[in-house]
Amino acid sequence: MNDHHIQLYENQPIRTAWDEEAEEWYFSVVDVVGVLTDQPDARRASTYWAVLKKRLKNEGADQLFTNCKQLKMTAADGKKRMTDVADTEQLFRLIQSIPSPKAEPFKLWLAQVGRERIEETIDPEQAIDRALETYLKKGYSEEWVHQRLLAIRIRNELTDEWQKRGVEKGKEYAILTDEITRAWSGMTTRQYKRLKGLKKENLRDNMSDTEIVLNMLAEASTRDISKEEKPEGFEESRQIAKRGGNVAGTARKALEAETGKPVITSQNAAPLNTIVTGLIEDISDGSGE
C-alpha cells in the first residue's frame, strides 16, 4: 500500500491510498460518510459512522463493508491514526445504506477517480496535467506551477538516488531534507515553516519563485554530487546533503548581497487558497518536507 493522496469531492477532501499491485483505491470511510451526510467536522462524521456500522452489524449486513480494512492516514491535526478504509466496491454498497441526495453524484465521482488513476499508471503525463490544473485552480500563476512541477521531478530523482545509496524512506529522508534546507536557507524545515506560519501545509507550495529555484538547486546539487561520489548509507549521504545545500546557500547569499534584500520570505500561499485547501499531498515524495 502506498501513494497516499487527498482527492476532492465538491471541494471537500477525502483521504485515499492507492494499492499499486491491485490497482485499487482505498478511501477513508469517515471522510466519505462526512461528505454524504454533510457532517460539520471529522468528529461528528466518525460518530455517525460508528452508529451506522453498529446498526449494519445488528441487521446482519454483509461483513464485506462492516469489517473494514484499516490504514494509517493523516488526521486533521497532522497526526497519523488508524482509519477505516473501503475499496470502491465496498463504498458502492455502503452508499446504499446512507440516505443522501449526493449518493448518485458520488458514485459517478468514484468511477471517475478510479479511471483517472489507472490512466495515469498507463500514461504518467496525465498525472502531471492534473496536478497543473489543480495548482492553477488554487490561484497559482502558470509560471510558478511549471517551476513547482520541475521541483517535483528533481525531488523524485534525488529520492531515487538516496534509495540506491541505502537511505531508508521516512525518517532518514526527512533528516537529509532537513540538512539540505538548513544548509541553503539557514533554517531547519520546521523553523522555515514556522516563519511562514505553516503547520501541516507543504512548505514548497508556499515558497516564492526564488525560494523554489534555490531549493531546486540545493536538491539537484545533492543529487549530482551523490551520483559522482556514490556514498554508502545514511551518514555519508548526510554529508553530501550538507554540501549540496551549501551550493544553493552560497547562491542565496550572493543574490542577497546584490539586491540588499533577504531571499527567505514569511509570505505563504494562504491568499491563493480560496478555491481548494490542503490539496496536493506528495505527488512527489513519501519523504518528509
C-alpha positions in Angstrom: 0.0 0.0 0.0 1.5 3.3 -1.0 0.8 6.7 -2.6 -1.4 8.4 -0.1 -3.3 11.3 -1.6 -6.2 13.7 -0.9 -8.9 13.6 -3.5 -11.6 16.2 -3.7 -15.4 15.8 -4.0 -17.1 19.1 -4.4 -14.0 20.8 -2.9 -14.2 18.6 0.2 -11.1 16.5 1.0 -11.3 12.7 1.0 -8.2 10.8 2.1 -7.2 7.9 -0.1 -4.5 5.3 -0.6 -3.6 3.6 -3.9 -2.7 -0.1 -3.9 -0.3 -0.3 -6.9 -0.3 -4.1 -7.1 -4.0 -4.5 -7.0 -4.6 -1.2 -8.9 -7.2 -0.3 -6.3 -8.1 2.8 -4.4 -8.9 2.7 -0.7 -11.0 5.6 0.7 -11.4 6.9 4.2 -14.9 5.8 5.2 -15.2 8.6 7.8 -14.4 11.2 5.1 -16.9 9.7 2.7 -19.6 9.5 5.4 -18.9 13.1 6.4 -19.4 14.3 2.8 -22.5 12.3 2.1 -24.2 13.3 5.4 -22.9 16.9 5.5 -21.3 16.5 8.9 -19.7 19.7 10.2 -16.4 18.1 11.3 -14.5 14.8 11.4 -15.6 14.0 15.0 -19.3 14.1 14.0 -18.6 12.1 10.9 -16.7 9.5 13.0 -19.7 9.3 15.4 -22.1 8.9 12.5 -20.0 6.1 11.0 -19.7 4.3 14.4 -23.5 4.3 14.8 -24.1 3.2 11.2 -21.6 0.4 11.4 -23.2 -0.9 14.6 -26.6 -0.8 13.1 -25.5 -2.6 9.9 -23.9 -5.3 12.0 -27.0 -5.7 14.1 -29.0 -6.1 10.9 -26.7 -8.8 9.7 -25.3 -6.7 6.9 -22.6 -8.1 4.6 -19.3 -8.2 6.5 -17.6 -7.1 3.3 -18.1 -3.5 4.4 -18.9 -3.7 8.1 -15.4 -5.2 8.9 -13.3 -2.6 7.1 -9.6 -2.7 6.5 -7.7 -0.1 8.5 -4.7 2.1 7.3 -2.7 4.8 8.9 -3.9 8.2 7.5 -3.1 11.8 8.4 -5.8 13.3 10.5 -6.8 17.0 10.6 -4.4 17.6 13.5 -1.5 16.3 11.3 -1.1 13.0 13.3 -1.3 9.6 11.6 -4.1 7.4 13.0 -5.6 4.0 12.1 -8.6 4.8 9.9 -11.3 2.6 8.5 -10.9 2.4 4.7 -13.0 0.8 1.9 -12.4 0.0 -1.7 -14.7 1.1 -4.4 -17.0 -1.9 -4.3 -17.4 -1.6 -0.5 -18.2 2.1 -0.9 -20.8 1.5 -3.5 -22.6 -0.9 -1.1 -22.1 1.5 1.8 -23.6 4.4 -0.1 -26.9 2.4 -0.5 -27.2 2.4 3.3 -26.9 6.2 3.6 -29.9 8.3 2.7 -28.2 11.2 0.8 -29.1 13.3 -2.3 -25.3 13.1 -3.1 -25.3 9.3 -3.5 -25.6 9.1 -7.3 -23.2 12.0 -8.0 -20.7 10.5 -5.5 -20.9 7.1 -7.3 -20.1 8.8 -10.6 -17.2 10.6 -8.9 -15.8 7.3 -7.5 -15.9 5.8 -11.0 -14.0 8.9 -12.4 -11.3 8.7 -9.7 -10.7 5.1 -10.4 -10.5 5.5 -14.1 -8.1 8.5 -13.9 -5.6 6.7 -11.7 -5.5 3.7 -14.0 -5.0 6.1 -16.9 -2.1 7.8 -15.0 -0.5 4.4 -14.4 -0.5 3.8 -18.2 0.4 7.4 -19.1 2.2 9.3 -16.2 1.9 12.5 -18.2 -1.8 12.7 -17.3 -0.9 12.9 -13.6 1.3 15.9 -14.4 -1.5 17.5 -16.4 -4.0 17.0 -13.5 -1.5 18.5 -11.0 -1.0 21.5 -13.2 -4.8 22.0 -13.4 -5.2 21.7 -9.7 -2.5 24.2 -8.9 -4.0 26.7 -11.4 -7.4 26.3 -9.7 -5.7 27.2 -6.4 -4.7 30.5 -7.9 -1.0 30.0 -8.6 0.5 31.5 -11.7 1.3 29.2 -14.6 5.0 30.2 -14.4 5.1 29.2 -10.7 3.3 25.9 -11.4 5.9 24.9 -14.1 8.7 25.6 -11.6 6.9 23.6 -8.9 6.4 20.6 -11.3 10.1 20.8 -12.2 10.9 20.8 -8.5 8.9 17.7 -8.0 10.8 15.9 -10.8 14.2 16.9 -9.2 13.0 15.8 -5.8 11.9 12.4 -7.2 15.3 12.0 -8.8 17.0 12.8 -5.5 15.0 10.3 -3.5 15.7 7.7 -6.2 19.4 8.4 -5.7 19.0 8.1 -1.9 17.3 4.8 -2.3 20.2 3.5 -4.4 22.6 4.6 -1.7 20.8 2.6 1.0 19.0 5.5 2.7 15.7 4.5 4.2 12.4 6.2 3.3 10.6 8.1 6.1 12.8 9.4 8.9 16.1 9.3 7.1 14.7 11.0 4.0 13.3 13.7 6.4 16.7 14.2 8.2 18.6 14.6 4.9 15.9 17.0 3.6 16.4 19.0 6.8 20.2 19.1 6.3 19.7 20.4 2.8 17.2 23.0 3.9 19.4 24.2 6.8 22.4 24.5 4.5 20.8 26.7 1.9 18.3 28.7 3.9 19.9 28.9 7.3 16.9 27.3 9.0 15.6 23.8 9.7 12.4 22.8 7.8 10.4 23.3 11.0 11.8 26.8 11.5 11.2 27.6 7.9 7.5 26.5 8.2 7.1 28.4 11.4 8.4 31.6 9.7 5.7 31.2 7.1 3.0 30.4 9.7 2.5 26.8 8.3 1.6 23.7 10.2 0.8 20.6 8.1 0.9 22.5 4.8 3.5 21.7 2.2 6.5 24.1 2.5 7.3 24.0 -1.2 3.7 25.0 -2.0 4.3 28.2 0.0 7.7 29.3 -1.5 8.3 32.2 -3.8 9.7 31.7 -7.2 13.2 32.5 -5.9 12.9 30.2 -2.9 11.7 27.3 -5.2 14.6 27.9 -7.5 17.2 27.8 -4.7 15.6 24.7 -3.2 15.7 23.0 -6.5 19.4 24.0 -6.9 20.1 22.5 -3.4 18.4 19.2 -4.2 19.8 19.0 -7.7 23.3 19.7 -6.4 22.9 17.0 -3.8 21.7 14.5 -6.4 24.6 15.3 -8.7 27.3 15.1 -6.0 25.8 11.8 -4.8 25.9 10.3 -8.3 29.5 11.2 -8.7 30.8 10.1 -5.2 28.4 7.2 -4.7 28.1 7.4 -0.9 27.3 4.3 1.2 24.4 4.6 3.5 22.8 7.4 5.5 25.8 9.0 7.2 27.8 9.5 4.0 24.7 10.8 2.3 24.1 13.2 5.1 27.5 14.9 4.5 26.7 15.2 0.8 23.3 16.7 1.6 25.0 19.4 3.5 27.4 20.1 0.6 24.6 20.1 -1.9 22.6 22.6 0.3 25.7 24.8 0.6 25.9 25.3 -3.1 22.4 26.9 -3.0 23.3 28.7 0.2 26.2 30.4 -1.5 23.9 31.4 -4.3 21.4 32.8 -1.9 24.0 34.9 -0.1 25.3 36.3 -3.4 21.9 37.3 -4.5 21.1 38.9 -1.2 24.3 40.9 -1.4 23.4 42.1 -4.9 19.8 43.1 -4.1 20.2 44.1 -0.5 17.0 42.1 0.3 16.6 38.7 2.0 15.5 35.8 -0.2 13.7 34.0 2.5 10.2 35.4 3.0 7.5 34.9 5.6 4.9 35.1 2.8 2.9 32.0 2.3 0.2 30.9 -0.2 -2.8 31.5 2.0 -4.2 34.3 -0.1 -4.2 31.9 -3.1 -6.1 29.1 -1.5 -9.6 30.4 -2.0 -10.8 27.6 -4.1 -9.1 24.5 -2.8 -7.4 24.0 0.6 -5.0 21.4 1.8 -4.5 19.7 -1.5 -1.6 18.1 -3.4 0.0 15.8 -0.7 3.3 14.3 -2.2 2.7 13.7 -5.6 6.4 13.8 -5.2 7.7 12.2 -2.1 6.6 10.0 0.7 9.6 11.5 2.3 9.0 14.5 4.6 9.2 18.1 3.6 
